[in-house]
């Protein structure tokens, strides 16, 4: 009887730990892909085309980039990547604090409407409590509102200081040694498209999402 009870407890533990491990493997795979992109200068494509020095324009640009990037890369990873970008393009620590606050809000808002954008939605999606299209359809508008409202508040604060712009001082942006523009862009494209293909992989094959991420 004791052995039977132990086996029952063991199978229950395995079942619950198994679902948790699926989520962990998914996140490890996704963060590895992001790290590979970053190591090969994939995010240089974003920093390269950010030219504006006006605070309001830059704030809005980074907020929307974060919002949509978070839907693909998960909110924690996106926040890390965008803060790294902030350190390269914004010299003032005070400005970085304000921009970082908006980035955190945008990353959380962007991650909530995507099945692979947040740990919570990943868990719900992997357990088939939610499906991709209804999740996006129901949540994308409220998520946009939750980002735009604080963005407007900060923008109005900056607008009061008319003519205020970021310092022209800027850290020199360079690709890693031995990595060219074409290769950097290719790594970025393959990584992002690979992550976007995971929900498609799940729908087509019926296999768990972490299998798709590990394949990518």
DANOR-V866764 format. One record per residue. N is the residue number from 1. RES is the residue in one letter. PHI is phi in whole degrees, 0 to 359 (999 if undefined). PSI is psi in degrees with one decimal (999 if undefined). Layout:
n: <N	N>
res: <RES	RES>
phi: <PHI	PHI>
psi: <PSI	PSI>
This chain:
n: <1	2	3	4	5	6	7	8	9	10	11	12	13	14	15	16	17	18	19	20	21	22	23	24	25	26	27	28	29	30	31	32	33	34	35	36	37	38	39	40	41	42	43	44	45	46	47	48	49	50	51	52	53	54	55	56	57	58	59	60	61	62	63	64	65	66	67	68	69	70	71	72	73	74	75	76	77	78	79	80	81	82	83	84	85	86	87	88	89	90	91	92	93	94	95	96	97	98	99	100	101	102	103	104	105	106	107	108	109	110	111	112	113	114	115	116	117	118	119	120	121	122	123	124	125	126	127	128	129	130	131	132	133	134	135	136	137	138	139	140	141	142	143	144	145	146	147	148	149	150	151	152	153	154	155	156	157	158	159	160	161	162	163	164	165	166	167	168	169	170	171	172	173	174	175	176	177	178	179	180	181	182	183	184	185	186	187	188	189	190	191	192	193	194	195	196	197	198	199	200	201	202	203	204	205	206	207	208	209	210	211	212	213	214	215	216>
res: <X	X	X	X	X	X	X	X	X	X	X	X	X	X	X	X	X	X	X	X	X	X	X	X	X	X	X	X	X	X	X	X	X	X	X	X	X	X	X	X	X	X	X	X	X	X	X	X	X	X	X	X	X	X	X	X	X	X	X	X	X	X	X	X	X	X	X	X	X	X	X	X	X	X	X	X	X	X	X	X	X	X	X	X	X	X	X	X	X	X	X	X	X	X	X	X	X	X	X	X	X	X	X	X	X	X	X	X	X	X	X	X	X	X	X	X	X	X	X	X	X	X	X	X	X	X	X	X	X	X	X	X	X	X	X	X	X	X	X	X	X	X	X	X	X	X	X	X	X	X	X	X	X	X	X	X	X	X	X	X	X	X	X	X	X	X	X	X	X	X	X	X	X	X	X	X	X	X	X	X	X	X	X	X	X	X	X	X	X	X	X	X	X	X	X	X	X	X	X	X	X	X	X	X	X	X	X	X	X	X	X	X	X	X	X	X>
phi: <999	296	295	296	296	296	296	296	298	299	292	294	299	298	296	288	294	300	293	293	296	302	294	297	298	300	294	299	298	296	290	295	299	297	296	297	300	294	299	263	71	298	278	300	299	283	294	298	261	270	255	297	248	284	299	294	298	295	299	295	299	293	297	288	300	297	304	279	292	297	293	255	262	76	295	294	296	299	300	299	298	291	293	299	294	303	298	273	246	236	285	281	294	298	295	298	298	295	297	296	299	294	296	296	298	295	293	291	293	292	283	286	264	247	294	244	264	206	304	296	292	299	296	297	291	293	270	63	279	226	241	300	295	298	300	295	299	281	252	297	292	301	293	298	298	294	269	291	299	295	296	295	299	292	297	295	296	290	295	297	266	297	86	286	226	290	301	286	297	211	290	294	265	222	285	301	300	85	249	266	300	296	293	300	294	296	297	299	296	296	297	292	296	298	293	294	280	299	299	294	302	296	294	284	266	79	280	300	302	296	294	297	296	294	295	298>
psi: <-41.2	-41.0	-40.0	-42.4	-40.5	-41.4	-38.0	-46.1	-42.6	-42.2	-35.7	-44.5	-43.2	-39.4	-46.4	-42.0	-33.1	-44.4	-36.6	-43.3	-34.7	-44.4	-42.5	-44.1	-40.3	-48.3	-40.5	-44.3	-46.0	-43.4	-30.6	-42.5	-45.2	-40.6	-38.8	-42.9	-46.8	-41.8	-33.5	18.9	23.5	-33.5	-3.0	-30.7	-29.4	-50.5	-30.6	-36.3	6.7	99.5	-29.4	143.4	-0.7	130.1	-44.5	-45.2	-44.8	-40.2	-47.1	-42.1	-49.1	-36.0	-46.1	-36.4	-46.0	-43.3	-48.8	-30.8	-36.4	-28.4	-20.6	-41.8	-3.6	147.6	-37.3	-46.7	-43.0	-42.2	-44.6	-46.7	-46.4	-34.2	-36.9	-41.0	-41.4	-42.2	-25.4	-25.8	-11.3	109.5	-30.7	126.6	-37.8	-44.4	-38.1	-36.6	-47.0	-47.0	-38.8	-37.7	-44.9	-37.9	-40.3	-43.4	-46.0	-37.9	-41.1	-39.9	-42.4	-31.4	-21.5	-26.5	-0.5	140.5	-20.1	18.6	-10.6	148.4	-41.3	-47.8	-32.9	-45.9	-44.6	-41.0	-42.2	-29.0	4.4	31.3	-22.9	157.2	158.1	-56.3	-48.8	-36.4	-48.4	-46.0	-40.8	-29.2	-18.4	-40.1	-50.2	-35.7	-40.0	-43.4	-42.3	-20.7	-41.2	-35.9	-54.9	-29.9	-41.3	-40.1	-47.0	-37.9	-39.8	-35.2	-43.3	-33.0	-29.1	-32.8	70.1	142.0	-8.9	130.0	165.7	154.4	145.6	-14.1	133.1	138.3	136.5	128.9	125.3	148.1	155.0	153.6	132.6	1.5	124.9	170.7	-45.1	-43.9	-40.5	-45.1	-38.2	-43.2	-42.6	-47.6	-46.5	-43.1	-48.5	-44.5	-35.8	-43.9	-39.4	-24.3	-11.9	-47.5	-35.3	-43.4	-43.7	-42.7	-40.4	-44.6	-25.8	2.0	157.3	149.9	-33.8	-26.5	-42.0	-43.7	-42.9	-33.3	-44.6	999>
